[in-house]
């Protein structure tokens, strides 16, 4: 989950500002990617995706609600149409996307999950071509081919381990598609109301949906969990959700969206090695090769966009 920040004005970039901006962008990407590892650790305590995401939002909601209240008091009220759009975008972009992601993580490795989510820009491109009639150039087709070849390579490699790899991959693929729809739907709203306000409101909508889902589908007694579940959920809500959102915005403001997004490509690599270090997931030559192909494809797309 990243934020729509293309409207933020970027000051002339000095070398110290560039280094600081890159450091913030890289740190935000690594923290956000860590959520997959934290989720895997939480699943060891036999909680499900409904409970996991509810705890995540319970810990992050107070901060986003505080930002939303501040924006409500300091800026003009939203139009009725924008309120309905925000409701829909919050449900699709942060509730549905996150829920499908955590469901998929029950079945696949954190490395494969992060690579699939990194296909979001390709979904944006494909949806734009199919429904908005935007033309896809040769360079973009090549970028798409590289990215999807990388995913297929890692997917086939992981299939050898058995389990519901196909189901998990489809769920995470659905997560990436849902977030692509969110990104396409936020373009005009970002310019009208600002990225910070949009993210705060959308996260409040998503949090309410996740918490309501928990109380509709699970008994309240499941709120009583072992102490490590609360600790890991706090890390998930604060360090893997709140910090990356604001760090990404700060990085974009310093170095621009294109440079910040390229720095964010460290995410899949960091996830691969964090999965190895903390979860014991293997790092093989095939996984590294597939990761390289995906990153190369997304890098080509980012250059074309820039």
SVG drawing of the C-alpha trace seen along z (x, -y; Angstrom):
<svg xmlns="http://www.w3.org/2000/svg" viewBox="-24 -26 49 56">
<polyline fill="none" stroke="black" stroke-width="0.4" points="0.0,0.0 1.5,-3.3 -0.1,-6.7 -1.2,-9.0 1.2,-11.9 1.7,-13.1 0.2,-16.5 2.8,-17.4 5.0,-20.3 8.7,-19.4 11.3,-21.9 14.6,-22.1 16.6,-19.1 19.9,-19.7 22.3,-16.8 21.6,-16.7 17.9,-16.8 18.3,-14.0 20.2,-11.8 17.6,-12.4 14.7,-11.8 16.2,-8.6 16.9,-7.4 13.3,-8.1 11.9,-6.5 14.0,-3.4 13.1,-3.2 9.4,-3.5 9.5,-0.8 11.3,1.6 8.9,0.9 5.9,1.4 7.3,4.6 7.9,5.9 4.1,6.2 4.2,9.6 6.8,10.9 4.9,9.7 1.7,11.3 3.5,14.6 4.7,14.4 1.2,13.6 -0.2,16.6 2.0,18.8 -0.4,17.9 -3.3,19.5 -5.2,16.3 -6.9,15.8 -6.8,12.9 -10.0,11.4 -8.5,11.1 -5.1,10.1 -6.4,7.1 -8.8,6.0 -5.9,5.8 -3.8,3.9 -6.5,1.3 -7.3,1.0 -3.7,-0.1 -3.4,-2.4 -6.9,-4.0 -6.3,-6.5 -3.5,-8.2 -5.4,-8.4 -8.6,-9.5 -6.6,-12.3 -5.3,-13.5 -8.8,-13.2 -10.3,-15.3 -7.5,-17.9 -8.2,-18.2 -12.0,-18.4 -11.5,-21.4 -8.8,-23.2 -10.2,-22.7 -13.5,-23.2 -16.0,-20.3 -16.1,-17.7 -18.9,-17.6 -21.5,-14.9 -20.0,-13.2 -16.5,-13.2 -17.7,-11.6 -19.3,-8.7 -16.1,-8.4 -14.0,-8.3 -16.2,-5.6 -15.8,-3.4 -12.1,-4.1 -11.5,-3.3 -13.4,0.0 -11.6,1.1 -8.1,-0.4 -7.4,0.3 -10.1,2.8 -10.4,5.2 -6.9,4.9 -5.4,5.5 -7.9,8.3 -7.0,10.2 -3.3,9.7 -3.4,11.1 -5.6,14.0 -3.1,14.9 -0.2,14.7 -1.6,17.8 -0.5,19.8 2.5,18.2 5.9,17.0 6.5,13.3 8.9,13.0 6.3,14.1 3.6,12.0 5.7,8.8 6.6,9.5 2.9,10.0 1.9,6.8 4.7,5.0 2.7,5.7 0.2,3.0 1.6,0.4 1.1,3.0 -2.5,3.4 -2.9,-0.4 -1.5,-0.3 -3.7,2.6 -6.8,1.1 -6.0,-2.3 -5.5,-0.6 -8.7,1.6 -11.1,-0.9 -9.6,-4.3 -8.3,-3.5 -4.7,-4.5 -2.2,-3.2 0.5,-0.9 3.9,-1.4 6.6,1.2 8.7,0.3 5.7,0.7 4.8,4.1 8.4,5.2 8.2,4.0 5.0,6.0 6.5,9.1 9.6,8.8 7.5,8.4 5.2,11.2 8.0,13.6 9.6,12.9 6.4,13.7 5.9,16.9 9.4,17.9 9.1,17.5 5.5,18.9 6.6,22.2 9.6,22.4 7.3,22.1 4.8,24.6 7.3,27.4 6.8,26.7 3.2,27.9 0.3,26.3 -2.2,23.9 0.3,21.7 -2.1,21.1 -4.9,20.0 -2.6,17.7 -1.2,16.1 -4.7,15.5 -5.7,13.8 -2.7,11.5 -3.2,10.8 -6.7,9.7 -5.2,7.4 -2.9,5.8 -5.8,5.4 -8.0,3.8 -5.2,1.3 -4.8,0.5 -8.5,-0.4 -7.9,-2.6 -5.0,-4.4 -6.9,-5.1 -9.9,-6.4 -7.8,-8.8 -6.3,-10.9 -8.8,-13.7 -9.5,-13.6 -5.8,-14.0 -5.8,-17.3 -9.0,-18.5 -8.5,-17.5 -4.8,-16.6 -3.1,-13.3 -2.9,-13.5 -6.6,-14.2 -7.5,-11.5 -5.3,-8.8 -6.5,-9.7 -10.2,-9.5 -9.8,-6.4 -7.9,-4.6 -10.7,-5.6 -13.2,-4.0 -11.0,-0.9 -10.4,-0.6 -14.2,-0.8 -14.8,1.9 -12.1,4.2 -13.2,3.8 -16.9,4.2 -16.1,7.4 -14.4,8.8 -17.4,8.3 -19.8,9.7 -17.7,12.8 -15.8,13.6 -16.8,13.7 -15.5,10.8 -13.6,13.3 -11.0,13.5 -9.9,10.0 -8.2,11.8 -4.9,13.0 -1.4,13.9 0.8,10.9 3.0,11.5 0.0,11.0 -0.6,7.5 3.1,6.7 3.3,7.9 0.0,6.2 1.3,2.9 4.3,3.2 2.0,4.0 -0.2,1.0 2.5,-1.6 5.7,-0.6 4.3,1.2 1.3,-1.0 1.5,-4.5 5.2,-5.2 5.5,-4.1 2.5,-6.3 4.0,-9.4 7.5,-8.5 6.5,-8.1 4.8,-11.5 7.9,-13.1 10.1,-11.5 7.9,-12.5 7.9,-16.1 11.7,-16.1 12.7,-14.2 9.6,-13.7 7.2,-10.8 9.3,-9.2 12.6,-9.0 10.7,-8.0 8.9,-5.1 12.2,-3.9 13.8,-3.9 10.8,-1.9 12.0,1.0 14.1,2.1 10.8,3.5 10.7,6.9 14.4,7.5 14.2,6.5 11.2,8.8 13.0,11.7 15.9,11.4 13.7,10.6 11.7,13.8 15.0,15.7 16.3,14.1 13.1,14.1 11.0,16.9 13.6,19.3 12.2,19.0 14.9,20.0 16.5,17.6 17.4,19.3 18.9,18.3 15.5,18.7 13.8,16.3 16.6,13.8 16.3,14.1 12.5,13.6 12.9,10.7 15.4,9.1 13.0,9.5 10.1,7.9 12.2,5.0 13.6,4.4 10.1,4.3 8.7,1.9 11.8,-0.3 11.2,-0.5 7.6,-1.5 8.7,-4.2 11.1,-5.6 8.4,-5.8 6.1,-7.5 8.8,-10.0"/>
</svg>
